């Protein structure tokens, strides 16, 4: 059992680091390629593009940094039991999935921002501002995942049975899966926001405001997923030693995590279409932005339904059911 616990411990550290690095490396490669191609098209803007590229790469790097910090914490605090090693899987999921997807999603607006700078070199600073805002907001799911990962790690020493360990895995699963859709949707939307600014320099202020509001709507499902994760964390120390209960908590986490997937991506696609239309028809900004926000609000009812079901299942007295 000790050997198995050690195996789970070290494989979790390795896979967590690897998953975080994959998303970031792919994102940085895509952003760098777009930046170099933009310099090739518009050598006069090479200074602004190069500066923006450095900032973009630094923001994309956030996922790798947090994806390294959490495994380091696990490495220097090895679990003393098999249940502790099992719970570390939840820590790995909570940080690796957000890092994987936010790392690549952050490259989407960067690539379009460089293309926009090559078309509108005199608007480079404004495009950079939208890019920094976009990439900063895309990191929000990653921050949620990082916080949940730390909380799971803090509860590991108090575990007494495998059901509690599975509840902690479920906590990481809820926030990990819950970040995927919003991260992808945010990247897709912000890429089109940068693109819109690139072909119509007069819509900068409108796109800036629209980006701020739409990003908040796209990432709302992450809040629901994090609430379920926190509830699982609060329940975990009191879970009795019934393996089937632990498995049930995993199902509850899937309910919430998968419930955010389609909504996050769909909300991002709606906002992306609206951003392009604002660039084409700035005079219709009020109508387009309101229509987009209404549609996004309706899309966000899906994760709300998943959240309600997950809450209902969580507060069902499972001992009586069994």
N, C-alpha and C positions, 0 to 999 in steps of 0.2 A: 504493500500500500504506500509506503514511503517513496519507493522508486516511481510509482505511478504519479504520485503527487508532484515529485520533482520534474517528471516528464511534462505534465500539464503546465506546470509553472514556467518552464523554459520555452516550451513551444508557444505559449501565449505571448510571452515577451517577444519572441522572434516574429511571429505572425503579425502582431500589433505594429511593430516597427516597420515590417515589410509593407503592409497594407497602407500605412500612412505615407511611406516614401513613394510608393507607386503613383498615387494620385498627384502628389506634389511634383514629382519628376516629370510626369506627362504634361502637367499644366505649365511648368516652367519651360519645357521644350517647345510647346505650342506657342507660348507668349514670345519667347525669344525668336522663333522663326518668323512670326508675324512682324516683330519689331525690325528685324534685319531686312525683310522684304519691303517694309515701309520706308526705311532709309534708302534702299536701292531705288525706289520709285521717286522719292523726294529728298535728295541729298541736302537741300537747303534747310530741312527741318531735322537734321540728324542730331543736333544737340538736344532739342526738346524731346525727341523720341527716345534717345539714349537715357536721359534723366528719368523719363517716365517708365522706361523698361526696368531700371534699377528699383524704382519704388514698387512696381507691379510684382517683380520677382520676390522682393522682401515680404510683401503681403501674402503671396502664394506660399512662401516658406513657413508661414505660421503653422500650417497643418503638420509639417515635418518636425517642427520644434516641439509642439505639444505631443506629437506622436512619439517623440523620443523621451520627453520628460516623464510621461506616465510609465513606460517600461523601465526606466531607470529607478523610479520609486518602487516598482514591483521587485526589481532585481535586488535592491538593497534591503528589502523587507520581505524575505521569502516566507511563505506560509508554513505553519508548523503542522498542519493537518491536511488530509485529502480534501475535506470540505472547503478549506481555505483556498486551496489550489483550484478547485472547481469554480469558486466564486470569482477568481481572477479572470475567468473567461468573460464575465460580465464587464469587468474593467476594460478589457481589450476591445470588446465590441463597442462600448460606449465612446471610445476615442478613435478607433481605427476607421469605422464606417464614415463618421463625419469628416475625418481628415482625408480619406480617400476621395470622397465626392466633392468636398469644398475645394480641395487642391486643384482638381481639374476644372471645376466650375469657375474658379477665379480667373482662369486663363481666357474664358470666353469674352468677357468685356475687354480684357487687355488686348486681345487680337483685333477686335473691332475698333478700339480706341487708336491703335497705331495706324490702321487703315484710314480712320477719320483724320488723323494728324497729317497724313501724306496728302489728303485732299484739301484740308483746310489748315495749312501750317500757321496762319495768323490766329487761329483759334485754339492753338495747342494747350495753353494754360487752362482754358475752360474745359476742354475735353479731359485733361488730366484731373481736374477737380471732380468731374463726374465719375471717372475711373476709380479714384481713391475712395469716394463715397460708396460706389458699387462694391468694390472688393472688400471694404471694411464691413459692410452689411452682410455680405456673403459669409463672412467668418462667424456670424452669430450662432448658427447651429453647432459649429465647432466648439465655441465657448461653452454652450450648454452641455455638450458631450463631455468636455473636459471636467466641468464641475461635477457632473454625475459620476464620472470615473473616480474622482477623488473621494467622493462620498461613499461609493461602494468599497473602495480600498480601506477606508477608515473603519468599516463595519466588519471586515474579514476576521480580525482577531476574536470577535465575540461570537462567532458561529459555533453552533453545537450539533447541527445535523445537516443532512444533504438537502432537505426541503428548503431550509433557509438559504443555502448556497444557490439553489435554483431560482429562488425569489430574487436574489441579487443579479443572477444572470438575466432574468426577465427585465429587471430595471435597466440594465445596459442595453438589452435588445430593444426596448421601447424607444429610448432616446436615439440609439444607433440607427434603427430603421426609420424612425420619425424624421431624421435629418436628411435622408436621401432625396426625397421628392422636392422639398423646399430648396435644397442646395442646387439641384439641377435646374429647377424652375427659375431661381434667382439668377443663375449664370446665363441662361438663355435670354431672359428679359433684359438684363443689364447690357448684354452684348448688342441688342437691338436699340437700346437707349443711346449707347455710344455711336452706333451707326447713324441714327436719326440726326444727332447733333453734327455728324460729319458731313451730311449732304444739305443741311439747312442750318446755317449758323445763327439764324434769328430765333431759334426755338430753345436756346440753351437754358434760359431761366425756367421755361415751362417744363422741359424735360427733367431738369434738376429737381423741381418740386414733385413732379409725377413719379420720379424714381424713388424718392424718399418714402412717399405714401404707399406705392405699389409694393416695394420691398417689404414693408411692414405687414401688408396683407398676405403676401406670398409666404412669409415665414411664421405666420400665426400658428399653423399646425404644430410647429416645433414646441410651442408653449404647452399645447395639450399633451404632447408626448412626454415632455419633461415633468408635467404634473403627475402623470401615471407612474413615471419612474420614481418620483419622490414618494408617492404613496406606497409603492412596492418597497422602497427603502425603509419606510416607517413600519411596514408590516413585517418585514423579514425577520427581525430579532425574536418575534413571538410566534413564528410559524411552527406548528407541531411536526413531529417526525413521521410524516405520511408522504412518501414519494409522489403519490398521485396528485397531491396538493401542489407540490413544486412544479409538476408538469402542467397543471392547470394555470399557474401563474405565467408560464412561458406562452401559453395560448393567449392569455389576456394581453401580454406584451405584443404578440403578433397582431392582434386585433387593432391595437392603437398604431403600431408602426406601419403596417400595410395600409391602414386607413388614411395616412397622410401622403402616401406615395403619389397616387394619381392626382390628388388635389394640388399638391405643390407644383408638379410639372404643368398641369393644365392652367393653373393660375398664372404661371410664368409665361406660358404661350399667349394667353389672352392679353396680358400686359405688354408683351413684346409687339403684338400686332397693333395695339393702341399707340405705342411709342412711335412706330413707323408712320402711322396715319397722322400723328401730331406733326411729324416732320414734313409730310406731304401737304397737310391742310392745317396750318397753325391757327387759322381763324376759327376752326371748329374745336379748339382745345377743350373748352368747357364741356361740350357735348360728348366728345370722345373720352375724356378722362372720367366723367361721371358714369358713362356706359360701361367702361372697363371696370371701375370699382364696384359697380352693381353686380356685374358678372362674376368678378372675383369673390365678392361676398357670398353669392349663391354657391359657388364652387366650394367655398370653405365650410359649407354646412355638412359636407361629407365627413371631414375629420371630426366635426362636432358630434355627428351620429356615432362614429367609432369611439369617441371619447365617452359618450354617455353609456354605450354598451360596456366598455372596459370598466367604467366606474361601477356599473350595476353588478358586473361579474366579481369585481374586487370585494365589494361589500356584501356579497352573498355568503352566508355562513357555510363554508364548504364542509365542515365536520358533520353538520346535520344532513347535508346532501349525500355525503358518503355513508 
